[in-house]
Amino acid sequence: MSSTQQRTTQTAGFRKTITWFFIIVGTLYLVYSSHLILNNDRRCLTTEENLEHLTNLSTSIQLNEQDSYLESPPPVLSQKSQRYNTELKHIVFGIAASADLWQKRKEYVKLWWRPKQTRGIVWMDRQVGNRSNEGLPQIRISADTSRFKYSNKKGHRSALRISRVVSETLRLGLKGCEVVCYGR
């Protein structure tokens, strides 16, 4: 057999193997995803059910280590003490925006922003014209980041502005803030 025929045979064998691999993986994917779609048990576990599983796990570990039975299971906190009553007023949004794109982007912000309900600040790279009756978040100018070194060849300098927005929003010290969301 010549070397050309040998290579052709090896290539054909490799192609068959790869083809069968993708067929098997694809079939497994279809079976698994159809199981998820057709499964009628869409109920989410409660906090107590999640903790019960963890408590049972830690109890079985203790039993294996000590070879003795516990007289009573570890206490499980009541669901009331574990629940946080976070509301929209506890969330602060920090949005980094470019003055060049603000006219288009503000239309998207208007879709979800609720004046006097949501809290947040839009941090711009420079001053923009804005009417106070537009129902948008407060606009502030973010500090200049040009003095910071940025050497990531694959990255973008706007990453500095995002981190700056995070620190500037936190420095405001807004009362009742439990969650801070950032975006650009």
KOLPAKOL-53345 format. One record per residue (C-alpha): residue in three letters; chain; x, y negated, z. Coordinates in Angstrom, 2 decimals. Last residue first. Layout:
BEGIN
aa=Ala | ch=A | X=X | Y=Y | Z=Z
...
***
This chain:
BEGIN
aa=Arg | ch=A | X=-22.57 | Y=-49.94 | Z=30.94
aa=Gly | ch=A | X=-23.67 | Y=-48.06 | Z=33.97
aa=Tyr | ch=A | X=-23.45 | Y=-47.87 | Z=37.71
aa=Cys | ch=A | X=-25.91 | Y=-46.63 | Z=40.29
aa=Val | ch=A | X=-25.54 | Y=-47.43 | Z=44.00
aa=Val | ch=A | X=-27.55 | Y=-45.51 | Z=46.58
aa=Glu | ch=A | X=-28.24 | Y=-46.39 | Z=50.21
aa=Cys | ch=A | X=-28.47 | Y=-50.20 | Z=50.01
aa=Gly | ch=A | X=-30.51 | Y=-51.56 | Z=52.91
aa=Lys | ch=A | X=-28.56 | Y=-54.80 | Z=52.97
aa=Leu | ch=A | X=-26.46 | Y=-55.80 | Z=49.97
aa=Gly | ch=A | X=-22.81 | Y=-56.08 | Z=50.92
aa=Leu | ch=A | X=-21.79 | Y=-58.12 | Z=47.86
aa=Arg | ch=A | X=-18.40 | Y=-56.40 | Z=48.04
aa=Leu | ch=A | X=-20.01 | Y=-53.16 | Z=46.83
aa=Thr | ch=A | X=-21.12 | Y=-54.82 | Z=43.60
aa=Glu | ch=A | X=-17.66 | Y=-56.30 | Z=43.01
aa=Ser | ch=A | X=-15.94 | Y=-52.96 | Z=43.65
aa=Val | ch=A | X=-18.12 | Y=-51.01 | Z=41.23
aa=Val | ch=A | X=-18.06 | Y=-53.75 | Z=38.61
aa=Arg | ch=A | X=-14.25 | Y=-53.76 | Z=38.74
aa=Ser | ch=A | X=-14.19 | Y=-50.02 | Z=38.14
aa=Ile | ch=A | X=-16.36 | Y=-50.56 | Z=35.08
aa=Arg | ch=A | X=-14.24 | Y=-53.51 | Z=33.94
aa=Leu | ch=A | X=-11.09 | Y=-51.42 | Z=34.12
aa=Ala | ch=A | X=-12.75 | Y=-48.71 | Z=32.02
aa=Ser | ch=A | X=-13.42 | Y=-51.45 | Z=29.44
aa=Arg | ch=A | X=-9.72 | Y=-51.29 | Z=28.66
aa=His | ch=A | X=-10.30 | Y=-48.16 | Z=26.58
aa=Gly | ch=A | X=-8.78 | Y=-44.73 | Z=26.83
aa=Lys | ch=A | X=-6.72 | Y=-42.54 | Z=24.51
aa=Lys | ch=A | X=-3.53 | Y=-44.58 | Z=24.84
aa=Asn | ch=A | X=-3.91 | Y=-44.96 | Z=28.61
aa=Ser | ch=A | X=-1.51 | Y=-47.79 | Z=29.48
aa=Tyr | ch=A | X=-3.63 | Y=-50.42 | Z=31.17
aa=Lys | ch=A | X=-1.83 | Y=-52.93 | Z=33.32
aa=Phe | ch=A | X=-4.07 | Y=-55.32 | Z=35.20
aa=Arg | ch=A | X=-3.73 | Y=-59.06 | Z=34.49
aa=Ser | ch=A | X=-6.37 | Y=-58.87 | Z=31.74
aa=Thr | ch=A | X=-9.04 | Y=-57.74 | Z=34.22
aa=Asp | ch=A | X=-10.79 | Y=-61.10 | Z=34.68
aa=Ala | ch=A | X=-13.45 | Y=-61.02 | Z=37.38
aa=Ser | ch=A | X=-16.99 | Y=-60.13 | Z=36.36
aa=Ile | ch=A | X=-19.38 | Y=-62.95 | Z=35.53
aa=Arg | ch=A | X=-22.79 | Y=-62.66 | Z=37.15
aa=Ile | ch=A | X=-26.28 | Y=-62.03 | Z=35.82
aa=Gln | ch=A | X=-29.22 | Y=-61.38 | Z=38.17
aa=Pro | ch=A | X=-31.51 | Y=-58.66 | Z=36.93
aa=Leu | ch=A | X=-34.02 | Y=-59.36 | Z=34.17
aa=Gly | ch=A | X=-37.60 | Y=-60.61 | Z=34.25
aa=Glu | ch=A | X=-37.21 | Y=-62.97 | Z=31.31
aa=Asn | ch=A | X=-38.41 | Y=-65.98 | Z=33.35
aa=Ser | ch=A | X=-34.90 | Y=-67.11 | Z=34.34
aa=Arg | ch=A | X=-33.85 | Y=-67.58 | Z=30.72
aa=Asn | ch=A | X=-30.38 | Y=-66.37 | Z=29.83
aa=Gly | ch=A | X=-27.54 | Y=-67.86 | Z=27.83
aa=Val | ch=A | X=-24.38 | Y=-65.88 | Z=28.28
aa=Gln | ch=A | X=-21.21 | Y=-66.50 | Z=30.32
aa=Arg | ch=A | X=-18.28 | Y=-64.10 | Z=29.93
aa=Asp | ch=A | X=-17.35 | Y=-60.46 | Z=30.60
aa=Met | ch=A | X=-20.76 | Y=-59.83 | Z=32.08
aa=Trp | ch=A | X=-21.76 | Y=-58.08 | Z=35.32
aa=Val | ch=A | X=-25.49 | Y=-57.35 | Z=35.42
aa=Ile | ch=A | X=-26.62 | Y=-57.19 | Z=39.02
aa=Gly | ch=A | X=-29.09 | Y=-54.97 | Z=40.78
aa=Arg | ch=A | X=-32.23 | Y=-54.50 | Z=42.77
aa=Thr | ch=A | X=-35.48 | Y=-52.93 | Z=41.64
aa=Gln | ch=A | X=-38.85 | Y=-53.93 | Z=43.07
aa=Lys | ch=A | X=-39.00 | Y=-57.76 | Z=42.83
aa=Pro | ch=A | X=-38.64 | Y=-57.53 | Z=39.04
aa=Arg | ch=A | X=-39.02 | Y=-53.99 | Z=37.68
aa=Trp | ch=A | X=-36.26 | Y=-53.05 | Z=35.23
aa=Trp | ch=A | X=-36.99 | Y=-49.96 | Z=33.14
aa=Leu | ch=A | X=-37.90 | Y=-51.30 | Z=29.69
aa=Lys | ch=A | X=-36.37 | Y=-54.75 | Z=30.28
aa=Val | ch=A | X=-32.93 | Y=-53.12 | Z=30.51
aa=Tyr | ch=A | X=-33.35 | Y=-51.80 | Z=26.97
aa=Glu | ch=A | X=-34.19 | Y=-55.28 | Z=25.66
aa=Lys | ch=A | X=-31.18 | Y=-56.64 | Z=27.55
aa=Arg | ch=A | X=-28.92 | Y=-54.45 | Z=25.42
aa=Lys | ch=A | X=-29.70 | Y=-56.18 | Z=22.15
aa=Gln | ch=A | X=-28.98 | Y=-59.76 | Z=23.29
aa=Trp | ch=A | X=-26.21 | Y=-58.50 | Z=25.60
aa=Leu | ch=A | X=-24.00 | Y=-56.99 | Z=22.89
aa=Asp | ch=A | X=-21.46 | Y=-59.80 | Z=22.47
aa=Ala | ch=A | X=-21.70 | Y=-60.81 | Z=26.14
aa=Ser | ch=A | X=-20.53 | Y=-57.34 | Z=27.08
aa=Ala | ch=A | X=-22.24 | Y=-55.55 | Z=29.90
aa=Ala | ch=A | X=-21.33 | Y=-53.76 | Z=33.10
aa=Ile | ch=A | X=-24.45 | Y=-52.83 | Z=35.06
aa=Gly | ch=A | X=-24.49 | Y=-52.34 | Z=38.82
aa=Phe | ch=A | X=-27.86 | Y=-51.00 | Z=39.98
aa=Val | ch=A | X=-28.77 | Y=-51.01 | Z=43.66
aa=Ile | ch=A | X=-31.05 | Y=-48.31 | Z=45.06
aa=His | ch=A | X=-32.67 | Y=-48.62 | Z=48.50
aa=Lys | ch=A | X=-35.66 | Y=-50.59 | Z=47.15
aa=Leu | ch=A | X=-36.50 | Y=-47.68 | Z=44.84
aa=Glu | ch=A | X=-37.12 | Y=-45.46 | Z=47.83
aa=Thr | ch=A | X=-34.97 | Y=-43.10 | Z=49.83
aa=Asn | ch=A | X=-36.91 | Y=-41.39 | Z=52.60
aa=Tyr | ch=A | X=-34.29 | Y=-38.82 | Z=53.39
aa=Arg | ch=A | X=-35.42 | Y=-35.37 | Z=54.38
aa=Gln | ch=A | X=-33.29 | Y=-33.28 | Z=56.69
aa=Ser | ch=A | X=-34.95 | Y=-34.30 | Z=59.97
aa=Lys | ch=A | X=-38.41 | Y=-33.63 | Z=58.53
aa=Gln | ch=A | X=-37.46 | Y=-30.21 | Z=57.19
aa=Ser | ch=A | X=-36.68 | Y=-29.00 | Z=60.67
aa=Leu | ch=A | X=-33.12 | Y=-27.97 | Z=61.31
aa=Val | ch=A | X=-32.52 | Y=-24.23 | Z=61.36
aa=Pro | ch=A | X=-31.21 | Y=-22.80 | Z=64.60
aa=Pro | ch=A | X=-28.75 | Y=-19.91 | Z=64.33
aa=Pro | ch=A | X=-30.48 | Y=-16.52 | Z=64.52
aa=Ser | ch=A | X=-31.15 | Y=-15.05 | Z=67.96
aa=Glu | ch=A | X=-29.59 | Y=-12.17 | Z=69.84
aa=Leu | ch=A | X=-26.75 | Y=-11.84 | Z=67.39
aa=Tyr | ch=A | X=-25.77 | Y=-8.30 | Z=66.55
aa=Ser | ch=A | X=-22.26 | Y=-6.98 | Z=66.96
aa=Asp | ch=A | X=-19.46 | Y=-5.89 | Z=64.68
aa=Gln | ch=A | X=-17.69 | Y=-9.24 | Z=65.34
aa=Glu | ch=A | X=-16.47 | Y=-10.02 | Z=61.84
aa=Asn | ch=A | X=-19.21 | Y=-8.21 | Z=59.96
aa=Leu | ch=A | X=-21.89 | Y=-9.73 | Z=62.15
aa=Gln | ch=A | X=-20.44 | Y=-13.23 | Z=61.72
aa=Ile | ch=A | X=-20.44 | Y=-12.81 | Z=57.95
aa=Ser | ch=A | X=-24.03 | Y=-11.57 | Z=58.05
aa=Thr | ch=A | X=-25.05 | Y=-14.62 | Z=60.07
aa=Ser | ch=A | X=-23.30 | Y=-16.98 | Z=57.65
aa=Leu | ch=A | X=-25.21 | Y=-15.47 | Z=54.73
aa=Asn | ch=A | X=-28.52 | Y=-15.45 | Z=56.58
aa=Thr | ch=A | X=-28.04 | Y=-19.12 | Z=57.46
aa=Leu | ch=A | X=-27.20 | Y=-19.97 | Z=53.86
aa=His | ch=A | X=-30.36 | Y=-18.26 | Z=52.60
aa=Glu | ch=A | X=-32.43 | Y=-19.91 | Z=55.30
aa=Leu | ch=A | X=-30.91 | Y=-23.27 | Z=54.39
aa=Asn | ch=A | X=-32.17 | Y=-23.01 | Z=50.82
aa=Glu | ch=A | X=-35.60 | Y=-21.88 | Z=51.99
aa=Glu | ch=A | X=-35.72 | Y=-24.73 | Z=54.51
aa=Thr | ch=A | X=-34.79 | Y=-27.29 | Z=51.86
aa=Thr | ch=A | X=-37.61 | Y=-26.07 | Z=49.66
aa=Leu | ch=A | X=-36.93 | Y=-23.90 | Z=46.66
aa=Cys | ch=A | X=-38.21 | Y=-25.16 | Z=43.34
aa=Arg | ch=A | X=-41.16 | Y=-23.36 | Z=41.77
aa=Arg | ch=A | X=-40.83 | Y=-22.58 | Z=38.08
aa=Asp | ch=A | X=-41.65 | Y=-18.89 | Z=38.50
aa=Asn | ch=A | X=-43.25 | Y=-18.31 | Z=35.09
aa=Asn | ch=A | X=-40.09 | Y=-16.99 | Z=33.40
aa=Leu | ch=A | X=-40.67 | Y=-17.23 | Z=29.66
aa=Ile | ch=A | X=-38.23 | Y=-20.07 | Z=29.07
aa=Leu | ch=A | X=-35.49 | Y=-18.74 | Z=31.35
aa=His | ch=A | X=-35.82 | Y=-15.20 | Z=29.98
aa=Ser | ch=A | X=-35.82 | Y=-16.61 | Z=26.45
aa=Ser | ch=A | X=-32.56 | Y=-18.40 | Z=27.29
aa=Tyr | ch=A | X=-30.93 | Y=-15.20 | Z=28.54
aa=Val | ch=A | X=-32.05 | Y=-13.04 | Z=25.62
aa=Leu | ch=A | X=-31.08 | Y=-15.68 | Z=23.05
aa=Tyr | ch=A | X=-27.66 | Y=-16.22 | Z=24.64
aa=Leu | ch=A | X=-27.01 | Y=-12.48 | Z=24.81
aa=Thr | ch=A | X=-27.89 | Y=-12.19 | Z=21.13
aa=Gly | ch=A | X=-25.61 | Y=-15.07 | Z=20.22
aa=Val | ch=A | X=-22.72 | Y=-13.57 | Z=22.21
aa=Ile | ch=A | X=-23.22 | Y=-10.20 | Z=20.50
aa=Ile | ch=A | X=-23.48 | Y=-11.74 | Z=17.00
aa=Phe | ch=A | X=-20.49 | Y=-14.00 | Z=17.69
aa=Phe | ch=A | X=-18.31 | Y=-11.05 | Z=18.73
aa=Trp | ch=A | X=-19.53 | Y=-8.96 | Z=15.79
aa=Thr | ch=A | X=-18.44 | Y=-11.69 | Z=13.37
aa=Ile | ch=A | X=-15.08 | Y=-12.11 | Z=15.11
aa=Thr | ch=A | X=-14.40 | Y=-8.37 | Z=14.88
aa=Lys | ch=A | X=-15.51 | Y=-8.20 | Z=11.26
aa=Arg | ch=A | X=-13.32 | Y=-11.18 | Z=10.36
aa=Phe | ch=A | X=-10.32 | Y=-9.57 | Z=12.04
aa=Gly | ch=A | X=-10.86 | Y=-6.35 | Z=10.11
aa=Ala | ch=A | X=-11.15 | Y=-8.27 | Z=6.83
aa=Thr | ch=A | X=-7.95 | Y=-10.19 | Z=7.61
aa=Gln | ch=A | X=-6.09 | Y=-6.96 | Z=8.41
aa=Thr | ch=A | X=-7.29 | Y=-5.34 | Z=5.16
aa=Thr | ch=A | X=-6.33 | Y=-8.42 | Z=3.13
aa=Arg | ch=A | X=-2.92 | Y=-8.51 | Z=4.81
aa=Gln | ch=A | X=-2.32 | Y=-4.83 | Z=3.96
aa=Gln | ch=A | X=-3.44 | Y=-5.37 | Z=0.37
aa=Thr | ch=A | X=-0.94 | Y=-8.22 | Z=0.01
aa=Ser | ch=A | X=1.83 | Y=-6.19 | Z=1.65
aa=Ser | ch=A | X=1.41 | Y=-3.41 | Z=-0.88
aa=Met | ch=A | X=0.00 | Y=0.00 | Z=0.00
***
